[in-house]
């Protein structure tokens, strides 16, 4: 680390070259993060397919890939808040971020997300070393008993539904999505892009299309009020800390998504404000996950995220100092970009024909499903979209649909 620090500080050529690659990754992550329907794993698949053809030191190509993933984790909240906003009469079943947008607090939500992600980077880096030491020893036990841990997590999600109807709905949603995953994940469709993945149509259908379909009759983004943060600072910091710890779960355990980890994190936070707390926690989990997944890759050689898979595809030496500096730079830039671009994005979408915009984004999701999984991908997208419409109608959270991954891990498919 010392050798790298000396070279980075006193060798201008090394500094400029490294920053050029990192900023290139920042640019890619900015475009993908602000593009509706592009999941970070889609980005990772594309980067993995071209990584070996990029001219430059593999170590710096890896740094660019990591930077792209970090910035994407900051910015993907912006289209998530701006698109799929339902009619106010459906606010009770809306996603937490959309409830704030309906209330005119979208600008506050953007800042909460930026703080959640930014502070999570600052917390996750020092936490990563002791957490990695503990997880390295505990991982064989966790891996051997993974189905039990996942069943326990699933049971916790169901039991934390506030109503009996929601609990029953959670079981139904989980079971149906688990069956879908067990049947579809073993498929290896031919993809036009050459980097096929059935996860693209599955996630686009389960979590993207239903939100857009339910919002088709809505008025879109209403006028937004000021950006004053109403979440008490101690509660904000406590939620970030809980989200960062939960990010370690996502980084080391397969099948546990950022949304699941956010629900787990909020269970540790007293007197939480649900919508604001969820945004802070999920943003913190999403970004901290990248840091913990990096350490998991270095210590256990287990890529837990698409970005880590792409990083390993570069065959680059896992130089932690270079990668951590890249993540730090990307985190700072990502924080600024959310604040600079978020309000404009909300205002621009608010002035557009929301029905036409929703149809266009749905078309983008169908195209992405085809590009990543061919004709089979379109069929999976349609089936997933139908299933994704169930949770609000069953009175439960959409997070239960993560059974699409958890079910296969439990049964060992």
C-alpha angles and dihedrals in degrees: 000000000000092000091052093046092052093047092046094050100041105030106074093188092056091046095050094045093048093048091047091057092043093049089047088056089047090055092050092047091049093054094045094043093054095043112095115238097019108123119198089247090057088053091048093051091052092046092048091053093055101030096096092051095054112107111236143065110316089229091061093042086056090050090053091050091051091048090051091052094048094049091046089055089056099045104038089081090069099067088036089061097040099046129060096024105162130215111284090248087067094050093112091063096037125110113270093252093049090052089060092047090051088052090052093252098114093118090054089049091054091053093046089053092048091051092046092053097039096048090044090062090051091049098040098055097061091037093051096074099053092037091051091050091053094043093048089061095039098042098086090054092045092048092049091052098033096126090056092050091049092047089050091050091049091049091050092052091051094046092050091061104112096225137046089236089054091050092052090045090051092055091049094047093046094047094048094047091046090056090049091052095046090053099042109033095071090058119107105194123187108255128202089224093053091232100089124189129165088203090079097063092035095055094037089053099041099043109013111041098044092055091051094045093050090050097049092099094044128103094241125227111357124210110295126225128218126310099242112143111234096180109103111250096235090051090047092053092045091051091049090051091049090047091050092052089047088051087064089059091054091045095055107026121064119226096028108114129201090256091054091047090049091055089049091048094050090054086067094051117085122216092009124176100229104218097038093040092050092052092050094044097045092046090049092048092047094054099034087052089066091056095045092044089054091055090045089054092049096044103033103020088232116133104211098179136043090248091056090049089053090047091054091047089065089065085222123157108258096240102180096196092054093044095046092049088050091050091048094050091046090048093053093047092044091053091052094045093054090054094043099044104027100076093045091050091052092047093047094050090045090060095051132089098269097202093053091045091051091050090050092051091047087053089052090053091050090049092049090049090053095045093051100036110013123221090335087058092059090052091049090048092055093046091047093048092054090049091045091061091064106075098067089046091049091048096243138113121272090233089085088072087075082087082093087080103022094054093058092047092050095051093038099241 
